[in-house]
Amino acid sequence: MSALYNHMVAALREHWTAHSQQYPQRFELTDAALRELNDTRKLVNDTMNYVLRPGWEALFLGVPVQGGGAVNALVAVDGSLHPLAEHAPAA
């Protein structure tokens, strides 16, 4: 799986821990990163013969995802922006 996917999962886990299991507002990704994420997710699902539900591109593990961001970031429940590069998963 792509590094972007792993960074998003790590950021989401950190957010849940820091905010009493509340979901963040959204992920904001650059357009290129959103394409990469969705291409990877589609490839994995197609390979496994899973059927994608309508609107799958707009959610990541239950969190809304939008493109057009200047950087790849998680927008916390309190509205603060957390760049995904800060959430590198442990090696």
PyMOL Python script that loads the backbone (N, CA, C, O; Angstrom):
from pymol import cmd

cmd.read_pdbstr("""\
ATOM      1  N   MET A   1       0.855  -1.174   0.000  1.00  0.00           N
ATOM      2  CA  MET A   1       0.000   0.000   0.000  1.00  0.00           C
ATOM      3  C   MET A   1       0.898   1.232   0.000  1.00  0.00           C
ATOM      4  O   MET A   1       2.048   1.176   0.435  1.00  0.00           O
ATOM      5  N   SER A   2       0.373   2.317  -0.480  1.00  0.00           N
ATOM      6  CA  SER A   2       1.181   3.531  -0.620  1.00  0.00           C
ATOM      7  C   SER A   2       1.512   4.149   0.740  1.00  0.00           C
ATOM      8  O   SER A   2       0.820   3.911   1.730  1.00  0.00           O
ATOM      9  N   ALA A   3       2.573   4.937   0.768  1.00  0.00           N
ATOM     10  CA  ALA A   3       2.966   5.641   1.991  1.00  0.00           C
ATOM     11  C   ALA A   3       1.855   6.598   2.423  1.00  0.00           C
ATOM     12  O   ALA A   3       1.628   6.783   3.618  1.00  0.00           O
ATOM     13  N   LEU A   4       1.165   7.204   1.461  1.00  0.00           N
ATOM     14  CA  LEU A   4       0.079   8.122   1.783  1.00  0.00           C
ATOM     15  C   LEU A   4      -0.990   7.419   2.620  1.00  0.00           C
ATOM     16  O   LEU A   4      -1.450   7.963   3.623  1.00  0.00           O
ATOM     17  N   TYR A   5      -1.377   6.234   2.217  1.00  0.00           N
ATOM     18  CA  TYR A   5      -2.376   5.451   2.952  1.00  0.00           C
ATOM     19  C   TYR A   5      -1.902   5.250   4.399  1.00  0.00           C
ATOM     20  O   TYR A   5      -2.658   5.476   5.344  1.00  0.00           O
ATOM     21  N   ASN A   6      -0.656   4.826   4.559  1.00  0.00           N
ATOM     22  CA  ASN A   6      -0.116   4.584   5.897  1.00  0.00           C
ATOM     23  C   ASN A   6      -0.073   5.854   6.739  1.00  0.00           C
ATOM     24  O   ASN A   6      -0.358   5.811   7.936  1.00  0.00           O
ATOM     25  N   HIS A   7       0.280   6.980   6.130  1.00  0.00           N
ATOM     26  CA  HIS A   7       0.299   8.262   6.857  1.00  0.00           C
ATOM     27  C   HIS A   7      -1.118   8.652   7.294  1.00  0.00           C
ATOM     28  O   HIS A   7      -1.309   9.176   8.391  1.00  0.00           O
ATOM     29  N   MET A   8      -2.094   8.396   6.445  1.00  0.00           N
ATOM     30  CA  MET A   8      -3.478   8.733   6.783  1.00  0.00           C
ATOM     31  C   MET A   8      -3.981   7.873   7.943  1.00  0.00           C
ATOM     32  O   MET A   8      -4.646   8.380   8.847  1.00  0.00           O
ATOM     33  N   VAL A   9      -3.672   6.590   7.924  1.00  0.00           N
ATOM     34  CA  VAL A   9      -4.080   5.700   9.009  1.00  0.00           C
ATOM     35  C   VAL A   9      -3.417   6.136  10.317  1.00  0.00           C
ATOM     36  O   VAL A   9      -4.077   6.191  11.354  1.00  0.00           O
ATOM     37  N   ALA A  10      -2.124   6.444  10.276  1.00  0.00           N
ATOM     38  CA  ALA A  10      -1.405   6.876  11.480  1.00  0.00           C
ATOM     39  C   ALA A  10      -2.004   8.171  12.040  1.00  0.00           C
ATOM     40  O   ALA A  10      -2.185   8.298  13.251  1.00  0.00           O
ATOM     41  N   ALA A  11      -2.306   9.116  11.172  1.00  0.00           N
ATOM     42  CA  ALA A  11      -2.891  10.389  11.615  1.00  0.00           C
ATOM     43  C   ALA A  11      -4.267  10.167  12.239  1.00  0.00           C
ATOM     44  O   ALA A  11      -4.603  10.791  13.246  1.00  0.00           O
ATOM     45  N   LEU A  12      -5.049   9.291  11.649  1.00  0.00           N
ATOM     46  CA  LEU A  12      -6.384   9.005  12.175  1.00  0.00           C
ATOM     47  C   LEU A  12      -6.296   8.354  13.554  1.00  0.00           C
ATOM     48  O   LEU A  12      -7.051   8.714  14.457  1.00  0.00           O
ATOM     49  N   ARG A  13      -5.387   7.407  13.721  1.00  0.00           N
ATOM     50  CA  ARG A  13      -5.214   6.764  15.029  1.00  0.00           C
ATOM     51  C   ARG A  13      -4.783   7.775  16.086  1.00  0.00           C
ATOM     52  O   ARG A  13      -5.295   7.764  17.206  1.00  0.00           O
ATOM     53  N   GLU A  14      -3.843   8.648  15.733  1.00  0.00           N
ATOM     54  CA  GLU A  14      -3.393   9.672  16.674  1.00  0.00           C
ATOM     55  C   GLU A  14      -4.532  10.615  17.042  1.00  0.00           C
ATOM     56  O   GLU A  14      -4.661  11.026  18.195  1.00  0.00           O
ATOM     57  N   HIS A  15      -5.352  10.953  16.058  1.00  0.00           N
ATOM     58  CA  HIS A  15      -6.477  11.854  16.315  1.00  0.00           C
ATOM     59  C   HIS A  15      -7.470  11.203  17.270  1.00  0.00           C
ATOM     60  O   HIS A  15      -7.928  11.839  18.219  1.00  0.00           O
ATOM     61  N   TRP A  16      -7.802   9.950  17.026  1.00  0.00           N
ATOM     62  CA  TRP A  16      -8.735   9.256  17.927  1.00  0.00           C
ATOM     63  C   TRP A  16      -8.204   9.249  19.347  1.00  0.00           C
ATOM     64  O   TRP A  16      -8.959   9.481  20.292  1.00  0.00           O
ATOM     65  N   THR A  17      -6.913   8.985  19.511  1.00  0.00           N
ATOM     66  CA  THR A  17      -6.307   8.943  20.838  1.00  0.00           C
ATOM     67  C   THR A  17      -6.360  10.314  21.507  1.00  0.00           C
ATOM     68  O   THR A  17      -6.670  10.414  22.694  1.00  0.00           O
ATOM     69  N   ALA A  18      -6.066  11.351  20.766  1.00  0.00           N
ATOM     70  CA  ALA A  18      -5.998  12.710  21.316  1.00  0.00           C
ATOM     71  C   ALA A  18      -7.367  13.342  21.553  1.00  0.00           C
ATOM     72  O   ALA A  18      -7.492  14.282  22.337  1.00  0.00           O
ATOM     73  N   HIS A  19      -8.400  12.822  20.871  1.00  0.00           N
ATOM     74  CA  HIS A  19      -9.716  13.480  20.923  1.00  0.00           C
ATOM     75  C   HIS A  19     -10.836  12.520  21.330  1.00  0.00           C
ATOM     76  O   HIS A  19     -11.936  12.578  20.783  1.00  0.00           O
ATOM     77  N   SER A  20     -10.556  11.648  22.279  1.00  0.00           N
ATOM     78  CA  SER A  20     -11.583  10.761  22.857  1.00  0.00           C
ATOM     79  C   SER A  20     -12.388  10.014  21.798  1.00  0.00           C
ATOM     80  O   SER A  20     -13.616   9.954  21.867  1.00  0.00           O
ATOM     81  N   GLN A  21     -11.688   9.447  20.823  1.00  0.00           N
ATOM     82  CA  GLN A  21     -12.282   8.612  19.776  1.00  0.00           C
ATOM     83  C   GLN A  21     -13.195   9.374  18.807  1.00  0.00           C
ATOM     84  O   GLN A  21     -13.946   8.748  18.059  1.00  0.00           O
ATOM     85  N   GLN A  22     -13.146  10.694  18.807  1.00  0.00           N
ATOM     86  CA  GLN A  22     -13.942  11.478  17.858  1.00  0.00           C
ATOM     87  C   GLN A  22     -13.284  11.452  16.484  1.00  0.00           C
ATOM     88  O   GLN A  22     -12.060  11.421  16.363  1.00  0.00           O
ATOM     89  N   TYR A  23     -14.112  11.465  15.468  1.00  0.00           N
ATOM     90  CA  TYR A  23     -13.594  11.516  14.104  1.00  0.00           C
ATOM     91  C   TYR A  23     -13.158  12.931  13.758  1.00  0.00           C
ATOM     92  O   TYR A  23     -13.754  13.899  14.231  1.00  0.00           O
ATOM     93  N   PRO A  24     -12.122  13.057  12.936  1.00  0.00           N
ATOM     94  CA  PRO A  24     -11.727  14.390  12.459  1.00  0.00           C
ATOM     95  C   PRO A  24     -12.775  14.924  11.479  1.00  0.00           C
ATOM     96  O   PRO A  24     -13.655  14.189  11.030  1.00  0.00           O
ATOM     97  N   GLN A  25     -12.666  16.207  11.159  1.00  0.00           N
ATOM     98  CA  GLN A  25     -13.598  16.799  10.200  1.00  0.00           C
ATOM     99  C   GLN A  25     -13.408  16.206   8.809  1.00  0.00           C
ATOM    100  O   GLN A  25     -14.377  15.883   8.122  1.00  0.00           O
ATOM    101  N   ARG A  26     -12.117  16.062   8.394  1.00  0.00           N
ATOM    102  CA  ARG A  26     -11.851  15.576   7.038  1.00  0.00           C
ATOM    103  C   ARG A  26     -10.348  15.428   6.821  1.00  0.00           C
ATOM    104  O   ARG A  26      -9.533  15.884   7.623  1.00  0.00           O
ATOM    105  N   PHE A  27     -10.011  14.780   5.720  1.00  0.00           N
ATOM    106  CA  PHE A  27      -8.662  14.801   5.176  1.00  0.00           C
ATOM    107  C   PHE A  27      -8.683  15.759   3.997  1.00  0.00           C
ATOM    108  O   PHE A  27      -9.600  15.704   3.178  1.00  0.00           O
ATOM    109  N   GLU A  28      -7.697  16.629   3.895  1.00  0.00           N
ATOM    110  CA  GLU A  28      -7.513  17.493   2.733  1.00  0.00           C
ATOM    111  C   GLU A  28      -6.238  17.047   2.039  1.00  0.00           C
ATOM    112  O   GLU A  28      -5.162  17.054   2.637  1.00  0.00           O
ATOM    113  N   LEU A  29      -6.358  16.662   0.779  1.00  0.00           N
ATOM    114  CA  LEU A  29      -5.215  16.182   0.012  1.00  0.00           C
ATOM    115  C   LEU A  29      -5.011  17.039  -1.222  1.00  0.00           C
ATOM    116  O   LEU A  29      -5.949  17.665  -1.717  1.00  0.00           O
ATOM    117  N   THR A  30      -3.783  17.064  -1.717  1.00  0.00           N
ATOM    118  CA  THR A  30      -3.559  17.697  -3.012  1.00  0.00           C
ATOM    119  C   THR A  30      -4.307  16.862  -4.049  1.00  0.00           C
ATOM    120  O   THR A  30      -4.628  15.701  -3.796  1.00  0.00           O
ATOM    121  N   ASP A  31      -4.582  17.437  -5.194  1.00  0.00           N
ATOM    122  CA  ASP A  31      -5.292  16.688  -6.238  1.00  0.00           C
ATOM    123  C   ASP A  31      -4.502  15.455  -6.665  1.00  0.00           C
ATOM    124  O   ASP A  31      -5.080  14.391  -6.885  1.00  0.00           O
ATOM    125  N   ALA A  32      -3.189  15.595  -6.782  1.00  0.00           N
ATOM    126  CA  ALA A  32      -2.352  14.455  -7.182  1.00  0.00           C
ATOM    127  C   ALA A  32      -2.395  13.354  -6.131  1.00  0.00           C
ATOM    128  O   ALA A  32      -2.475  12.175  -6.475  1.00  0.00           O
ATOM    129  N   ALA A  33      -2.344  13.723  -4.861  1.00  0.00           N
ATOM    130  CA  ALA A  33      -2.387  12.728  -3.790  1.00  0.00           C
ATOM    131  C   ALA A  33      -3.737  12.023  -3.742  1.00  0.00           C
ATOM    132  O   ALA A  33      -3.801  10.818  -3.498  1.00  0.00           O
ATOM    133  N   LEU A  34      -4.815  12.770  -3.973  1.00  0.00           N
ATOM    134  CA  LEU A  34      -6.144  12.157  -3.983  1.00  0.00           C
ATOM    135  C   LEU A  34      -6.263  11.155  -5.126  1.00  0.00           C
ATOM    136  O   LEU A  34      -6.832  10.077  -4.953  1.00  0.00           O
ATOM    137  N   ARG A  35      -5.731  11.506  -6.284  1.00  0.00           N
ATOM    138  CA  ARG A  35      -5.740  10.554  -7.418  1.00  0.00           C
ATOM    139  C   ARG A  35      -4.934   9.302  -7.075  1.00  0.00           C
ATOM    140  O   ARG A  35      -5.383   8.185  -7.331  1.00  0.00           O
ATOM    141  N   GLU A  36      -3.743   9.487  -6.495  1.00  0.00           N
ATOM    142  CA  GLU A  36      -2.897   8.351  -6.107  1.00  0.00           C
ATOM    143  C   GLU A  36      -3.619   7.448  -5.110  1.00  0.00           C
ATOM    144  O   GLU A  36      -3.622   6.226  -5.259  1.00  0.00           O
ATOM    145  N   LEU A  37      -4.227   8.052  -4.098  1.00  0.00           N
ATOM    146  CA  LEU A  37      -4.940   7.285  -3.081  1.00  0.00           C
ATOM    147  C   LEU A  37      -6.077   6.479  -3.710  1.00  0.00           C
ATOM    148  O   LEU A  37      -6.206   5.279  -3.467  1.00  0.00           O
ATOM    149  N   ASN A  38      -6.890   7.144  -4.513  1.00  0.00           N
ATOM    150  CA  ASN A  38      -8.038   6.455  -5.108  1.00  0.00           C
ATOM    151  C   ASN A  38      -7.613   5.406  -6.128  1.00  0.00           C
ATOM    152  O   ASN A  38      -8.248   4.356  -6.225  1.00  0.00           O
ATOM    153  N   ASP A  39      -6.561   5.665  -6.884  1.00  0.00           N
ATOM    154  CA  ASP A  39      -6.062   4.657  -7.831  1.00  0.00           C
ATOM    155  C   ASP A  39      -5.586   3.410  -7.088  1.00  0.00           C
ATOM    156  O   ASP A  39      -5.859   2.285  -7.506  1.00  0.00           O
ATOM    157  N   THR A  40      -4.876   3.622  -5.986  1.00  0.00           N
ATOM    158  CA  THR A  40      -4.376   2.491  -5.194  1.00  0.00           C
ATOM    159  C   THR A  40      -5.523   1.727  -4.559  1.00  0.00           C
ATOM    160  O   THR A  40      -5.549   0.497  -4.600  1.00  0.00           O
ATOM    161  N   ARG A  41      -6.463   2.438  -3.978  1.00  0.00           N
ATOM    162  CA  ARG A  41      -7.604   1.777  -3.344  1.00  0.00           C
ATOM    163  C   ARG A  41      -8.425   1.003  -4.362  1.00  0.00           C
ATOM    164  O   ARG A  41      -8.878  -0.105  -4.074  1.00  0.00           O
ATOM    165  N   LYS A  42      -8.624   1.568  -5.546  1.00  0.00           N
ATOM    166  CA  LYS A  42      -9.401   0.885  -6.580  1.00  0.00           C
ATOM    167  C   LYS A  42      -8.676  -0.366  -7.055  1.00  0.00           C
ATOM    168  O   LYS A  42      -9.296  -1.413  -7.243  1.00  0.00           O
ATOM    169  N   LEU A  43      -7.371  -0.263  -7.250  1.00  0.00           N
ATOM    170  CA  LEU A  43      -6.587  -1.411  -7.684  1.00  0.00           C
ATOM    171  C   LEU A  43      -6.694  -2.565  -6.672  1.00  0.00           C
ATOM    172  O   LEU A  43      -6.908  -3.716  -7.052  1.00  0.00           O
ATOM    173  N   VAL A  44      -6.543  -2.246  -5.404  1.00  0.00           N
ATOM    174  CA  VAL A  44      -6.635  -3.279  -4.364  1.00  0.00           C
ATOM    175  C   VAL A  44      -8.020  -3.912  -4.372  1.00  0.00           C
ATOM    176  O   VAL A  44      -8.143  -5.136  -4.327  1.00  0.00           O
ATOM    177  N   ASN A  45      -9.058  -3.092  -4.429  1.00  0.00           N
ATOM    178  CA  ASN A  45     -10.420  -3.629  -4.424  1.00  0.00           C
ATOM    179  C   ASN A  45     -10.712  -4.455  -5.668  1.00  0.00           C
ATOM    180  O   ASN A  45     -11.339  -5.511  -5.579  1.00  0.00           O
ATOM    181  N   ASP A  46     -10.266  -3.985  -6.819  1.00  0.00           N
ATOM    182  CA  ASP A  46     -10.471  -4.743  -8.062  1.00  0.00           C
ATOM    183  C   ASP A  46      -9.734  -6.077  -8.012  1.00  0.00           C
ATOM    184  O   ASP A  46     -10.267  -7.098  -8.447  1.00  0.00           O
ATOM    185  N   THR A  47      -8.525  -6.071  -7.491  1.00  0.00           N
ATOM    186  CA  THR A  47      -7.731  -7.288  -7.393  1.00  0.00           C
ATOM    187  C   THR A  47      -8.404  -8.313  -6.491  1.00  0.00           C
ATOM    188  O   THR A  47      -8.339  -9.515  -6.746  1.00  0.00           O
ATOM    189  N   MET A  48      -9.040  -7.836  -5.451  1.00  0.00           N
ATOM    190  CA  MET A  48      -9.703  -8.727  -4.496  1.00  0.00           C
ATOM    191  C   MET A  48     -11.150  -9.037  -4.898  1.00  0.00           C
ATOM    192  O   MET A  48     -11.854  -9.749  -4.181  1.00  0.00           O
ATOM    193  N   ASN A  49     -11.592  -8.507  -6.038  1.00  0.00           N
ATOM    194  CA  ASN A  49     -12.962  -8.692  -6.522  1.00  0.00           C
ATOM    195  C   ASN A  49     -14.012  -8.134  -5.563  1.00  0.00           C
ATOM    196  O   ASN A  49     -15.114  -8.675  -5.467  1.00  0.00           O
ATOM    197  N   TYR A  50     -13.676  -7.054  -4.853  1.00  0.00           N
ATOM    198  CA  TYR A  50     -14.641  -6.385  -3.997  1.00  0.00           C
ATOM    199  C   TYR A  50     -15.421  -5.384  -4.839  1.00  0.00           C
ATOM    200  O   TYR A  50     -14.879  -4.764  -5.755  1.00  0.00           O
ATOM    201  N   VAL A  51     -16.685  -5.238  -4.516  1.00  0.00           N
ATOM    202  CA  VAL A  51     -17.517  -4.262  -5.206  1.00  0.00           C
ATOM    203  C   VAL A  51     -17.428  -2.939  -4.446  1.00  0.00           C
ATOM    204  O   VAL A  51     -17.660  -2.889  -3.238  1.00  0.00           O
ATOM    205  N   LEU A  52     -17.094  -1.889  -5.155  1.00  0.00           N
ATOM    206  CA  LEU A  52     -17.015  -0.563  -4.547  1.00  0.00           C
ATOM    207  C   LEU A  52     -18.401   0.068  -4.519  1.00  0.00           C
ATOM    208  O   LEU A  52     -19.119   0.051  -5.519  1.00  0.00           O
ATOM    209  N   ARG A  53     -18.765   0.610  -3.394  1.00  0.00           N
ATOM    210  CA  ARG A  53     -20.066   1.270  -3.263  1.00  0.00           C
ATOM    211  C   ARG A  53     -19.996   2.674  -3.849  1.00  0.00           C
ATOM    212  O   ARG A  53     -18.931   3.292  -3.843  1.00  0.00           O
ATOM    213  N   PRO A  54     -21.099   3.178  -4.345  1.00  0.00           N
ATOM    214  CA  PRO A  54     -21.101   4.547  -4.863  1.00  0.00           C
ATOM    215  C   PRO A  54     -20.624   5.537  -3.788  1.00  0.00           C
ATOM    216  O   PRO A  54     -21.034   5.460  -2.630  1.00  0.00           O
ATOM    217  N   GLY A  55     -19.768   6.449  -4.189  1.00  0.00           N
ATOM    218  CA  GLY A  55     -19.252   7.468  -3.279  1.00  0.00           C
ATOM    219  C   GLY A  55     -18.045   7.052  -2.461  1.00  0.00           C
ATOM    220  O   GLY A  55     -17.623   7.783  -1.566  1.00  0.00           O
ATOM    221  N   TRP A  56     -17.479   5.877  -2.758  1.00  0.00           N
ATOM    222  CA  TRP A  56     -16.334   5.381  -1.987  1.00  0.00           C
ATOM    223  C   TRP A  56     -15.157   6.348  -2.021  1.00  0.00           C
ATOM    224  O   TRP A  56     -14.373   6.403  -1.073  1.00  0.00           O
ATOM    225  N   GLU A  57     -15.028   7.105  -3.096  1.00  0.00           N
ATOM    226  CA  GLU A  57     -13.885   8.011  -3.239  1.00  0.00           C
ATOM    227  C   GLU A  57     -13.909   9.158  -2.237  1.00  0.00           C
ATOM    228  O   GLU A  57     -12.875   9.767  -1.965  1.00  0.00           O
ATOM    229  N   ALA A  58     -15.076   9.453  -1.689  1.00  0.00           N
ATOM    230  CA  ALA A  58     -15.238  10.618  -0.818  1.00  0.00           C
ATOM    231  C   ALA A  58     -14.994  10.313   0.655  1.00  0.00           C
ATOM    232  O   ALA A  58     -15.040  11.217   1.489  1.00  0.00           O
ATOM    233  N   LEU A  59     -14.733   9.035   0.985  1.00  0.00           N
ATOM    234  CA  LEU A  59     -14.511   8.650   2.373  1.00  0.00           C
ATOM    235  C   LEU A  59     -13.255   7.809   2.513  1.00  0.00           C
ATOM    236  O   LEU A  59     -12.905   7.042   1.616  1.00  0.00           O
ATOM    237  N   PHE A  60     -12.586   7.959   3.635  1.00  0.00           N
ATOM    238  CA  PHE A  60     -11.431   7.123   3.981  1.00  0.00           C
ATOM    239  C   PHE A  60     -11.639   6.671   5.415  1.00  0.00           C
ATOM    240  O   PHE A  60     -11.527   7.470   6.345  1.00  0.00           O
ATOM    241  N   LEU A  61     -11.941   5.397   5.594  1.00  0.00           N
ATOM    242  CA  LEU A  61     -12.209   4.838   6.920  1.00  0.00           C
ATOM    243  C   LEU A  61     -13.245   5.673   7.669  1.00  0.00           C
ATOM    244  O   LEU A  61     -13.119   5.901   8.872  1.00  0.00           O
ATOM    245  N   GLY A  62     -14.259   6.121   6.954  1.00  0.00           N
ATOM    246  CA  GLY A  62     -15.349   6.880   7.547  1.00  0.00           C
ATOM    247  C   GLY A  62     -15.136   8.372   7.636  1.00  0.00           C
ATOM    248  O   GLY A  62     -16.020   9.092   8.101  1.00  0.00           O
ATOM    249  N   VAL A  63     -13.982   8.857   7.200  1.00  0.00           N
ATOM    250  CA  VAL A  63     -13.664  10.284   7.269  1.00  0.00           C
ATOM    251  C   VAL A  63     -13.775  10.888   5.871  1.00  0.00           C
ATOM    252  O   VAL A  63     -13.215  10.343   4.920  1.00  0.00           O
ATOM    253  N   PRO A  64     -14.494  12.012   5.729  1.00  0.00           N
ATOM    254  CA  PRO A  64     -14.559  12.649   4.414  1.00  0.00           C
ATOM    255  C   PRO A  64     -13.170  13.024   3.898  1.00  0.00           C
ATOM    256  O   PRO A  64     -12.288  13.418   4.661  1.00  0.00           O
ATOM    257  N   VAL A  65     -13.002  12.889   2.579  1.00  0.00           N
ATOM    258  CA  VAL A  65     -11.747  13.236   1.912  1.00  0.00           C
ATOM    259  C   VAL A  65     -12.056  14.236   0.811  1.00  0.00           C
ATOM    260  O   VAL A  65     -13.018  14.059   0.063  1.00  0.00           O
ATOM    261  N   GLN A  66     -11.259  15.273   0.706  1.00  0.00           N
ATOM    262  CA  GLN A  66     -11.440  16.230  -0.382  1.00  0.00           C
ATOM    263  C   GLN A  66     -10.102  16.588  -0.990  1.00  0.00           C
ATOM    264  O   GLN A  66      -9.077  16.587  -0.307  1.00  0.00           O
ATOM    265  N   GLY A  67     -10.115  16.888  -2.253  1.00  0.00           N
ATOM    266  CA  GLY A  67      -8.927  17.315  -2.971  1.00  0.00           C
ATOM    267  C   GLY A  67      -8.813  18.820  -2.955  1.00  0.00           C
ATOM    268  O   GLY A  67      -9.620  19.512  -2.334  1.00  0.00           O
ATOM    269  N   GLY A  68      -7.801  19.323  -3.645  1.00  0.00           N
ATOM    270  CA  GLY A  68      -7.612  20.759  -3.770  1.00  0.00           C
ATOM    271  C   GLY A  68      -6.817  21.388  -2.656  1.00  0.00           C
ATOM    272  O   GLY A  68      -6.659  22.608  -2.622  1.00  0.00           O
ATOM    273  N   GLY A  69      -6.311  20.582  -1.740  1.00  0.00           N
ATOM    274  CA  GLY A  69      -5.528  21.121  -0.630  1.00  0.00           C
ATOM    275  C   GLY A  69      -4.144  21.556  -1.092  1.00  0.00           C
ATOM    276  O   GLY A  69      -3.632  21.070  -2.100  1.00  0.00           O
ATOM    277  N   ALA A  70      -3.554  22.467  -0.350  1.00  0.00           N
ATOM    278  CA  ALA A  70      -2.181  22.905  -0.644  1.00  0.00           C
ATOM    279  C   ALA A  70      -1.172  21.873  -0.157  1.00  0.00           C
ATOM    280  O   ALA A  70      -0.097  21.714  -0.737  1.00  0.00           O
ATOM    281  N   VAL A  71      -1.537  21.171   0.922  1.00  0.00           N
ATOM    282  CA  VAL A  71      -0.709  20.096   1.478  1.00  0.00           C
ATOM    283  C   VAL A  71      -1.642  18.951   1.861  1.00  0.00           C
ATOM    284  O   VAL A  71      -2.856  19.129   1.950  1.00  0.00           O
ATOM    285  N   ASN A  72      -1.063  17.787   2.083  1.00  0.00           N
ATOM    286  CA  ASN A  72      -1.849  16.653   2.559  1.00  0.00           C
ATOM    287  C   ASN A  72      -1.961  16.770   4.073  1.00  0.00           C
ATOM    288  O   ASN A  72      -0.953  16.788   4.779  1.00  0.00           O
ATOM    289  N   ALA A  73      -3.198  16.849   4.568  1.00  0.00           N
ATOM    290  CA  ALA A  73      -3.383  17.110   5.992  1.00  0.00           C
ATOM    291  C   ALA A  73      -4.680  16.508   6.506  1.00  0.00           C
ATOM    292  O   ALA A  73      -5.608  16.223   5.749  1.00  0.00           O
ATOM    293  N   LEU A  74      -4.710  16.325   7.816  1.00  0.00           N
ATOM    294  CA  LEU A  74      -5.923  15.952   8.523  1.00  0.00           C
ATOM    295  C   LEU A  74      -6.452  17.222   9.174  1.00  0.00           C
ATOM    296  O   LEU A  74      -5.688  17.980   9.770  1.00  0.00           O
ATOM    297  N   VAL A  75      -7.756  17.460   9.062  1.00  0.00           N
ATOM    298  CA  VAL A  75      -8.387  18.584   9.746  1.00  0.00           C
ATOM    299  C   VAL A  75      -9.071  18.001  10.975  1.00  0.00           C
ATOM    300  O   VAL A  75     -10.054  17.268  10.861  1.00  0.00           O
ATOM    301  N   ALA A  76      -8.548  18.330  12.140  1.00  0.00           N
ATOM    302  CA  ALA A  76      -9.024  17.755  13.399  1.00  0.00           C
ATOM    303  C   ALA A  76     -10.438  18.213  13.727  1.00  0.00           C
ATOM    304  O   ALA A  76     -10.971  19.138  13.114  1.00  0.00           O
ATOM    305  N   VAL A  77     -11.020  17.554  14.693  1.00  0.00           N
ATOM    306  CA  VAL A  77     -12.372  17.887  15.125  1.00  0.00           C
ATOM    307  C   VAL A  77     -12.457  19.346  15.577  1.00  0.00           C
ATOM    308  O   VAL A  77     -13.514  19.965  15.461  1.00  0.00           O
ATOM    309  N   ASP A  78     -11.356  19.900  16.090  1.00  0.00           N
ATOM    310  CA  ASP A  78     -11.345  21.301  16.539  1.00  0.00           C
ATOM    311  C   ASP A  78     -10.990  22.280  15.424  1.00  0.00           C
ATOM    312  O   ASP A  78     -10.886  23.483  15.665  1.00  0.00           O
ATOM    313  N   GLY A  79     -10.802  21.767  14.191  1.00  0.00           N
ATOM    314  CA  GLY A  79     -10.519  22.621  13.042  1.00  0.00           C
ATOM    315  C   GLY A  79      -9.043  22.842  12.772  1.00  0.00           C
ATOM    316  O   GLY A  79      -8.692  23.451  11.761  1.00  0.00           O
ATOM    317  N   SER A  80      -8.172  22.365  13.645  1.00  0.00           N
ATOM    318  CA  SER A  80      -6.736  22.543  13.422  1.00  0.00           C
ATOM    319  C   SER A  80      -6.249  21.631  12.302  1.00  0.00           C
ATOM    320  O   SER A  80      -6.752  20.522  12.121  1.00  0.00           O
ATOM    321  N   LEU A  81      -5.272  22.113  11.562  1.00  0.00           N
ATOM    322  CA  LEU A  81      -4.720  21.404  10.406  1.00  0.00           C
ATOM    323  C   LEU A  81      -3.441  20.682  10.824  1.00  0.00           C
ATOM    324  O   LEU A  81      -2.548  21.282  11.422  1.00  0.00           O
ATOM    325  N   HIS A  82      -3.360  19.384  10.505  1.00  0.00           N
ATOM    326  CA  HIS A  82      -2.197  18.575  10.871  1.00  0.00           C
ATOM    327  C   HIS A  82      -1.633  17.932   9.610  1.00  0.00           C
ATOM    328  O   HIS A  82      -2.189  16.953   9.112  1.00  0.00           O
ATOM    329  N   PRO A  83      -0.529  18.477   9.090  1.00  0.00           N
ATOM    330  CA  PRO A  83       0.073  17.889   7.887  1.00  0.00           C
ATOM    331  C   PRO A  83       0.400  16.416   8.096  1.00  0.00           C
ATOM    332  O   PRO A  83       0.871  16.025   9.164  1.00  0.00           O
ATOM    333  N   LEU A  84       0.152  15.601   7.080  1.00  0.00           N
ATOM    334  CA  LEU A  84       0.353  14.163   7.194  1.00  0.00           C
ATOM    335  C   LEU A  84       1.815  13.780   7.349  1.00  0.00           C
ATOM    336  O   LEU A  84       2.108  12.709   7.880  1.00  0.00           O
ATOM    337  N   ALA A  85       2.728  14.608   6.911  1.00  0.00           N
ATOM    338  CA  ALA A  85       4.154  14.299   7.064  1.00  0.00           C
ATOM    339  C   ALA A  85       4.534  14.193   8.530  1.00  0.00           C
ATOM    340  O   ALA A  85       5.514  13.527   8.864  1.00  0.00           O
ATOM    341  N   GLU A  86       3.771  14.843   9.422  1.00  0.00           N
ATOM    342  CA  GLU A  86       4.030  14.758  10.862  1.00  0.00           C
ATOM    343  C   GLU A  86       3.608  13.420  11.433  1.00  0.00           C
ATOM    344  O   GLU A  86       3.975  13.084  12.559  1.00  0.00           O
ATOM    345  N   HIS A  87       2.846  12.655  10.676  1.00  0.00           N
ATOM    346  CA  HIS A  87       2.266  11.414  11.178  1.00  0.00           C
ATOM    347  C   HIS A  87       2.878  10.199  10.490  1.00  0.00           C
ATOM    348  O   HIS A  87       2.171   9.277  10.082  1.00  0.00           O
ATOM    349  N   ALA A  88       4.174  10.215  10.370  1.00  0.00           N
ATOM    350  CA  ALA A  88       4.843   9.079   9.723  1.00  0.00           C
ATOM    351  C   ALA A  88       4.680   7.840  10.590  1.00  0.00           C
ATOM    352  O   ALA A  88       4.952   7.882  11.790  1.00  0.00           O
ATOM    353  N   PRO A  89       4.239   6.740   9.992  1.00  0.00           N
ATOM    354  CA  PRO A  89       4.091   5.508  10.777  1.00  0.00           C
ATOM    355  C   PRO A  89       5.438   4.982  11.242  1.00  0.00           C
ATOM    356  O   PRO A  89       6.466   5.209  10.604  1.00  0.00           O
ATOM    357  N   ALA A  90       5.413   4.283  12.355  1.00  0.00           N
ATOM    358  CA  ALA A  90       6.652   3.697  12.880  1.00  0.00           C
ATOM    359  C   ALA A  90       7.191   2.662  11.914  1.00  0.00           C
ATOM    360  O   ALA A  90       6.428   1.910  11.310  1.00  0.00           O
ATOM    361  N   ALA A  91       8.508   2.624  11.766  1.00  0.00           N
ATOM    362  CA  ALA A  91       9.131   1.688  10.837  1.00  0.00           C
ATOM    363  C   ALA A  91       9.205   0.298  11.406  1.00  0.00           C
ATOM    364  O   ALA A  91       9.704  -0.613  10.747  1.00  0.00           O
TER     365      ALA A  91
END
""", "prot")
cmd.dss("prot")
cmd.show_as("cartoon", "prot")
cmd.util.cbc("prot")
cmd.orient("prot")
